[in-house]
Amino acid sequence: MSDATSPTTTAATTSRGRAQIPAQGADRDALLAAMQDMRSGDADWHGGKTWSMVYFIGEDHHAFLKQAHNLFFAENGLNPMAFQSLKRMESEVVQMTAGMLNGGRDTVGTMTSGGTESILLAVKAARDRARRTRPWILRPELVAPKTIHVAFDKACHYFGVKPRYVDVGPDFRADVAAMRKAIGRNTVLVAASAPQYPQGVIDPIEELGEICQSKNLPFHVDACFGGFILPWIEALGHELPTFDFRVPGVTSMSADVHKFGYAAKGASVVLYRDMTYLRHQFFVSTDWPGGIYASPSMPGTRPGGPIAAAWAALRSIGRDGYIAHTREAVAAAQELRAGVNGIVGLQVLGAAHSTVVAIGAASAGSEGVDIYAVADVMQERGWSVDRQQHPACLHCTVNAHNRPQVPGFLADLTEAVAHVRAHPELSSEGNAAMYGMMAKVPVRGLVKLSVQKVMEGMYGPDGAVPDLSQLGAGEDDGFVLSFIHKYGDRVMEVLDQVDGLRASIGGRLRGK
Ligand SMILES: Cc1ncc(COP(=O)(O)O)c(C=O)c1O
């Protein structure tokens, strides 16, 4: 059933094509069928050809999660007195997560809607704690490696904290000496990742924890991504850098149950070493005519479904289940790493701390290829892979359910590399050109403006999803995109020259 022919959807649009609430409600079965139909163009995560966004361990687990979610679908966690069941489940999810991450008897926390909310709250709590304990700080600062999740940038933007991002080492891990240097009088929080998203490596948490402890500064470890898999990788006997509350200087952590915890979307946990930190997260208002209002996290209404599904996931999978899924995921990641390293022109970036496989072009001087052009070919073959920048690479978060797809992925990747080698013009076409150039434009403010324009288009009155390869063709796509669209090849040449110039100036300055 297509949009144009569906009675369910055509009945709900105006003559100008804008959706409106239909005069009479439509048939439920027809609506469900229409929604199924809408999914046909979505990423194929069921088949394991999508390497991120969905954490899937089987249909029966999903069916069970839906049951648990549905049981509390209407309930509201905002009022723990009215819904004590949800409060109990939230407390138990927090305690189970704290135990897994080696928290102590005093470790406390709350559930949130996802990693971003956990991070927003950790930054807000650190800022507000500093307002109490070091009121002379007028311009609070966060110190973090450049690879920290972008949610910290959002938090800084929302809460008036200045981020000080520090370059990482050649191993993509935080540079301890540079982090120490960046800490100053205005620092209210230091943050690092276990692991960071782009290459999946764990920052040197022990060393950073020592610095923070000696300076009496709060230290947040973002384990949103890895919090529910690193403990099981360790349990399987793999040696990892210590990353959790075992490190005395760690004062808070975030870990997403909706990632490797295999819960329903909308579930993360933010933990603090003790209540002296968590209390700065809460919001209490006593004078509202609607009554005294107390809220532990960002939303008002707190959906019960994700809390219930997270509790059900942890209890039903259990330690043994997590270890079994992790064993498969680790094996799949090892197979993928080995296969990628065997393809001439490619290399895996970063140590194997997690099940992330970041695929880059082989280093300069060898037979590297344009990795974004490789991504385009892979996409044409039905693989959904994320393009990353600084350095240009592809990101695969490997789950157990991806394992059967690894041989097919490697076969396609080998062919894609050969194809791109035979067709160098692919680098300046389609998405490859767009990603390549956008990553290299030195004036980042202009890039931001162009992306902002794309957002305005996507969330404008028509709400259309753009065709990436056509960006810049529209009148309203912003300067950088239009420029790239019109002068693609030449822009790339100039940007490469600018890149070369910057590298040589940087080299000369470092040599001084
Ligand atoms: C390291 C890390 N932190 C935070 C987040 C943000 O999580 P969410 O997308 O649930 O907000 C992610 C998401 O991938 C992540 O990888």
The ligand as an SDF file (V2000), in Angstrom:
LIG
                    3D

 16 16  0  0  0  0  0  0  0  0999 V2000
   29.7750    6.8020   24.3580 C   0  0  0  0  0  0  0  0  0  0  0  0
   28.3500    7.2700   24.1910 C   0  0  0  0  0  0  0  0  0  0  0  0
   27.8360    8.1300   25.0800 N   0  0  0  0  0  0  0  0  0  0  0  0
   26.5830    8.6000   24.9670 C   0  0  0  0  0  0  0  0  0  0  0  0
   25.7600    8.2210   23.9300 C   0  0  0  0  0  0  0  0  0  0  0  0
   24.3810    8.8230   23.7950 C   0  0  0  0  0  0  0  0  0  0  0  0
   23.3850    7.8830   23.9630 O   0  0  0  0  0  0  0  0  0  0  0  0
   21.8980    8.1380   23.4440 P   0  0  0  0  0  0  0  0  0  0  0  0
   21.9690    8.0790   21.9640 O   0  0  0  0  0  0  0  0  0  0  0  0
   21.1370    7.0320   24.0760 O   0  0  0  0  0  0  0  0  0  0  0  0
   21.4540    9.4560   23.9180 O   0  0  0  0  0  0  0  0  0  0  0  0
   26.2520    7.3100   22.9910 C   0  0  0  0  0  0  0  0  0  0  0  0
   25.4310    6.8900   21.8590 C   0  0  0  0  0  0  0  0  0  0  0  0
   25.8510    6.1780   20.9740 O   0  0  0  0  0  0  0  0  0  0  0  0
   27.5770    6.8300   23.1200 C   0  0  0  0  0  0  0  0  0  0  0  0
   28.1130    5.9940   22.2260 O   0  0  0  0  0  0  0  0  0  0  0  0
  1  2  1  0
  2  3  1  0
  2 15  2  0
  3  4  2  0
  4  5  1  0
  5  6  1  0
  5 12  2  0
  6  7  1  0
  7  8  1  0
  8  9  2  0
  8 10  1  0
  8 11  1  0
 12 13  1  0
 12 15  1  0
 13 14  2  0
 15 16  1  0
M  END
$$$$
